[in-house]
């Protein structure tokens, strides 16, 4: 049951402020009254009100001027628009049908037995305080001897303190001789000892009525235990019981939901119509998603059951917690979709792109810098979901009512449906016409991708594969919709957004593409070595059984140094990026050095090792695009193609398969990823990761102390946490938890993908005191065992590289490459593009036409022979056209002023894009094969 915060706020911000000011006056009055009241009746409560406010809940003013509570975990309102009326209705329902337990047999066999609340009940346990509106009507309509109120979250007490008049409550309680026991900060786990005290107060107590106002993980387990031992006084008073709560993501519930009192009767459904729909759906799944169909046949539900609720509609019922997932599935779906259509999330991926300092001279990032004020405007203004959506990710299915409702109103090209709870998806097969949805997608050429049962940890891995299959540029124009309030899902979405932003920053934009192409051409002309794709001739070479030490620049490198020295003559040592300087300091010469970046800054980092003779003993392994000056520092350069690069696509076309060069699909985002992917592709079979921490125990100790991140005195050269932002927690390799940044976490996940892709072909041991890597065996470096090879490692490697690399002159094939470098053709083609951008748009139709014609032009360039434009501009054009597409819905807004503003913003982007293309033509024509100068 999702009470959207958006739906409880006025759309007019100024009117909302007026309501908030009035509520602030009410809050001040309540605080003054309640401070005196608690001082008199419950002085022990006042110190709790001074506790620092917890982060999950806070007050807000709704559109009726009423105080409500927002759950910050999911931006949902705890109550409906009138919390007082809601509380009164709830009290009436409780009085009519109150859940109850007895301390003596016989008892009801019902899951949660209920009965009408007597006029003078001895005791009621209320679980959850909330705003507290329910207390006064309860104690005035029934003469209760003892009312115990449990509230684990002290913020709720603070919200109540500011909202209701506690003087009226205590006055009413005194007049009816009702004892109110406020168990604040207590989740109910003390229930057994509390009941023992209650029996001292009421020795003849026979029944206890249970009022659940809010649901918490532990309190629901306490309730389940009470009902389990209903009628058994000895078990009910057993004080040594521990409560862990419902902590699994699949058990999650918001604090309030349908059947919060637990007194509604539900019927588990098993109709012929639902069974027929299930079989119809399964038939289509067998054809399109056979693995899912197989897993659903014979599936047994354990927690969430498909039921018919009190509205006679399909719903999901959590048996142990006696909770219904939906209030009214159709009404709920309509409200959520309406909210999403008119207020989709603002923190989308494309608006978050910043300018990296070292790339500030790139034409692409100069354009991004110009757009920053626009990004700020767009983030602050009302967003509207476009009629046509490139990509939408929906998190949560429930019984599936959201999907048809959304697909009826929007044309979605790529729909990704992620449902972590298999039981929810299983139930939807009996209720939702999946067969029609999937068949309609087939007919329209749309795609529906299903990710079922994933807890969110692998969303990035799975979704990136799908994005690359339809075009990675779609990341820039992807919307996300969370249909449930599960904080585990919200956390996964937040992490996914961060990950997609990182991927977007390493996109193949113009500058990256042109330097990648230029550097790759230079590698061929300089006679660099290329790894063969066909491994049959060298896969069994003696060198491939040598242990490989992949050395990263993580903080644990300092503790691993002695072990690297101990085994040096028996292993292949590979330094990754900035690990080279610490190894030089420690007197260790690696066999290989790995670099993945194509800009010239790698040259600056490497030459901090002021020892050319040392570098000339080392071979460089890398991918196409490596800077020629960087490559020249080493004894030899050994490359593979990096999948997804414009230079890879172009040179594969130019070479027409000649030489059959190996292509790496997991060589990003860090050097460790490249090294692991390159060497696995080369056929090495045993790996030890040392200093590949991808995380840190202490943010002040984030890399090796001997690296360039620290000065000679061991002091950090910059504030790492300030530059890289908040860290995230991940499972550690040798300890429960370590901290990391999002780029490192992506690197870890890509390594895990790599190990899966080469599963069974190698053994990988993680000897680093950093993040745990699935697929790698944790091993303390002191436990490494190696043996002296039959021949020196260098001799084995030299012979291996002779066999593993292509021995071919590509001069003939490369002669065709220069046909692509036709400055005149480039200029003429872009004149047409420039004409599209010269005329400002005036309305939605002209704006959409402008975008569509550019897409057509870009696709035409892909089919033209010897056209370089597609390779240079695909990433940049995709970015700008996605940004323009995001502005389209704003051109359809009501109100002339809003439309004028949207037209102005659209034309601002066109001007920046036009200037971008002009600079690009001049830049490229001046020196087509220019090398990168980033320092």
Secondary structure as GFF3:
##gff-version 3
##sequence-region A 1 935
A	DSSP	three_ten_helix	6	8	.	.	.	ID=ss1
A	DSSP	alpha_helix	13	41	.	.	.	ID=ss2
A	DSSP	alpha_helix	43	49	.	.	.	ID=ss3
A	DSSP	beta_strand	57	61	.	.	.	ID=ss4
A	DSSP	beta_strand	67	71	.	.	.	ID=ss5
A	DSSP	beta_strand	76	77	.	.	.	ID=ss6
A	DSSP	alpha_helix	83	96	.	.	.	ID=ss7
A	DSSP	beta_strand	98	102	.	.	.	ID=ss8
A	DSSP	beta_strand	114	115	.	.	.	ID=ss9
A	DSSP	beta_strand	123	127	.	.	.	ID=ss10
A	DSSP	alpha_helix	133	141	.	.	.	ID=ss11
A	DSSP	beta_strand	146	151	.	.	.	ID=ss12
A	DSSP	alpha_helix	154	161	.	.	.	ID=ss13
A	DSSP	alpha_helix	166	175	.	.	.	ID=ss14
A	DSSP	beta_strand	179	184	.	.	.	ID=ss15
A	DSSP	alpha_helix	191	201	.	.	.	ID=ss16
A	DSSP	beta_strand	207	212	.	.	.	ID=ss17
A	DSSP	alpha_helix	217	228	.	.	.	ID=ss18
A	DSSP	alpha_helix	233	236	.	.	.	ID=ss19
A	DSSP	three_ten_helix	249	251	.	.	.	ID=ss20
A	DSSP	beta_strand	267	268	.	.	.	ID=ss21
A	DSSP	alpha_helix	272	288	.	.	.	ID=ss22
A	DSSP	alpha_helix	290	296	.	.	.	ID=ss23
A	DSSP	beta_strand	304	308	.	.	.	ID=ss24
A	DSSP	beta_strand	314	318	.	.	.	ID=ss25
A	DSSP	beta_strand	323	324	.	.	.	ID=ss26
A	DSSP	alpha_helix	329	342	.	.	.	ID=ss27
A	DSSP	three_ten_helix	350	352	.	.	.	ID=ss28
A	DSSP	three_ten_helix	357	359	.	.	.	ID=ss29
A	DSSP	alpha_helix	363	380	.	.	.	ID=ss30
A	DSSP	beta_strand	388	395	.	.	.	ID=ss31
A	DSSP	alpha_helix	401	407	.	.	.	ID=ss32
A	DSSP	beta_strand	411	419	.	.	.	ID=ss33
A	DSSP	alpha_helix	422	428	.	.	.	ID=ss34
A	DSSP	alpha_helix	434	444	.	.	.	ID=ss35
A	DSSP	beta_strand	447	452	.	.	.	ID=ss36
A	DSSP	alpha_helix	459	470	.	.	.	ID=ss37
A	DSSP	three_ten_helix	472	477	.	.	.	ID=ss38
A	DSSP	beta_strand	478	482	.	.	.	ID=ss39
A	DSSP	alpha_helix	487	505	.	.	.	ID=ss40
A	DSSP	alpha_helix	510	525	.	.	.	ID=ss41
A	DSSP	beta_strand	529	530	.	.	.	ID=ss42
A	DSSP	three_ten_helix	542	545	.	.	.	ID=ss43
A	DSSP	beta_strand	547	551	.	.	.	ID=ss44
A	DSSP	alpha_helix	557	567	.	.	.	ID=ss45
A	DSSP	three_ten_helix	568	570	.	.	.	ID=ss46
A	DSSP	beta_strand	571	576	.	.	.	ID=ss47
A	DSSP	alpha_helix	579	585	.	.	.	ID=ss48
A	DSSP	beta_strand	592	594	.	.	.	ID=ss49
A	DSSP	alpha_helix	601	606	.	.	.	ID=ss50
A	DSSP	alpha_helix	612	615	.	.	.	ID=ss51
A	DSSP	beta_strand	619	623	.	.	.	ID=ss52
A	DSSP	alpha_helix	628	631	.	.	.	ID=ss53
A	DSSP	beta_strand	636	642	.	.	.	ID=ss54
A	DSSP	alpha_helix	646	655	.	.	.	ID=ss55
A	DSSP	beta_strand	663	664	.	.	.	ID=ss56
A	DSSP	alpha_helix	671	682	.	.	.	ID=ss57
A	DSSP	beta_strand	686	690	.	.	.	ID=ss58
A	DSSP	alpha_helix	720	724	.	.	.	ID=ss59
A	DSSP	beta_strand	728	731	.	.	.	ID=ss60
A	DSSP	beta_strand	737	740	.	.	.	ID=ss61
A	DSSP	alpha_helix	742	757	.	.	.	ID=ss62
A	DSSP	beta_strand	763	766	.	.	.	ID=ss63
A	DSSP	beta_strand	777	778	.	.	.	ID=ss64
A	DSSP	three_ten_helix	781	783	.	.	.	ID=ss65
A	DSSP	alpha_helix	793	804	.	.	.	ID=ss66
A	DSSP	alpha_helix	811	817	.	.	.	ID=ss67
A	DSSP	three_ten_helix	818	820	.	.	.	ID=ss68
A	DSSP	alpha_helix	823	838	.	.	.	ID=ss69
A	DSSP	alpha_helix	844	863	.	.	.	ID=ss70
A	DSSP	alpha_helix	869	888	.	.	.	ID=ss71
A	DSSP	three_ten_helix	889	892	.	.	.	ID=ss72
A	DSSP	alpha_helix	896	926	.	.	.	ID=ss73
###
